[in-house]
């Protein structure tokens, strides 16, 4: 299975998994280097899909990745972002880090 087929399979596979839970949405997909990026729009079940400490989100990534592996896909690494959760989390972490950096600069403490 080539790169394009891998992306189409991963997208359809995730859409089918979500529809099993009654979530009928179109999944947006791209390839960054050797990772398939799948983006799920916001729904009323975001917290269920993400789960505590993003455990459900990681499980979904693993399931889709294993599906690709079973199909002998060229690309098997998958990153799923639900309702921009990972992007927002990254921004919060960056802001915390900037705050710590500024504090160290002001106080001179490390």
C-alpha positions in Angstrom: 0.0 0.0 0.0 1.6 3.3 -1.1 1.6 6.6 0.7 -1.7 7.9 -0.8 -3.5 4.6 -0.2 -2.2 4.6 3.3 -3.7 8.1 4.0 -7.0 7.1 2.4 -7.1 3.9 4.4 -6.3 5.6 7.7 -8.9 8.4 7.1 -11.6 5.9 6.2 -10.7 3.6 9.1 -10.9 6.4 11.6 -14.2 7.6 10.1 -15.6 4.1 10.4 -14.4 3.8 14.0 -16.0 7.1 14.9 -19.3 6.2 13.2 -19.4 3.0 15.3 -19.7 5.4 18.3 -22.4 7.4 16.4 -20.0 10.2 15.4 -20.4 10.9 11.7 -17.8 13.4 10.7 -15.4 14.0 7.9 -11.8 13.4 9.0 -9.2 15.8 7.5 -5.8 14.2 6.6 -2.3 15.1 5.6 1.2 13.6 5.6 4.0 15.2 7.5 7.3 13.5 6.7 6.5 9.8 7.6 3.5 10.5 9.8 -0.2 10.6 8.8 -1.9 13.5 10.5 -5.6 13.0 11.0 -7.8 15.8 12.3 -11.3 15.2 13.8 -13.6 18.2 14.1 -15.2 19.2 17.4 -18.2 17.1 18.5 -20.3 16.8 21.6 -18.2 13.7 22.5 -14.8 15.3 22.5 -14.1 14.5 26.1 -15.0 10.8 25.6 -12.8 10.5 22.5 -9.8 12.2 24.1 -10.3 10.5 27.5 -8.5 11.0 30.8 -4.8 12.1 30.1 -5.6 11.6 26.4 -5.7 7.8 26.9 -8.5 7.2 24.5 -6.9 9.4 21.9 -3.7 7.3 22.1 -5.7 4.1 21.9 -7.4 5.4 18.7 -4.0 6.2 17.2 -2.7 2.7 18.1 -5.8 1.1 16.5 -5.4 3.0 13.3 -1.7 2.4 13.2 -2.2 -1.4 13.7 -4.8 -1.3 10.9 -2.1 0.2 8.6 0.4 -2.4 9.8 -1.9 -5.2 9.0 -2.4 -3.9 5.5 1.4 -3.7 5.0 1.1 0.1 4.5 4.2 2.2 3.5 3.4 4.6 6.4 2.2 3.2 9.7 2.7 6.2 12.1 -0.4 8.1 12.9 -1.1 11.3 14.8 -4.8 12.1 15.6 -5.9 15.4 16.8 -9.5 15.8 18.1 -11.0 19.3 18.1 -7.5 20.8 18.0 -6.7 19.3 21.4 -3.0 18.6 20.8 -2.4 22.0 19.2 -4.1 23.8 22.1 -2.1 21.7 24.6 1.1 22.5 22.9 0.3 26.2 23.1 -0.4 26.0 26.8 2.9 24.2 27.4 4.8 26.8 25.3 3.2 29.7 27.4 4.2 28.0 30.7 7.8 27.5 29.4 8.0 31.2 28.4 6.8 32.2 31.8 9.5 30.0 33.5 12.1 31.5 31.1 11.1 35.0 32.0 11.1 34.3 35.7 14.6 32.9 35.5 15.8 35.9 33.5 14.2 38.3 36.1 15.4 36.5 39.2 18.6 35.0 37.9 17.7 31.7 39.6 17.9 28.4 37.7 
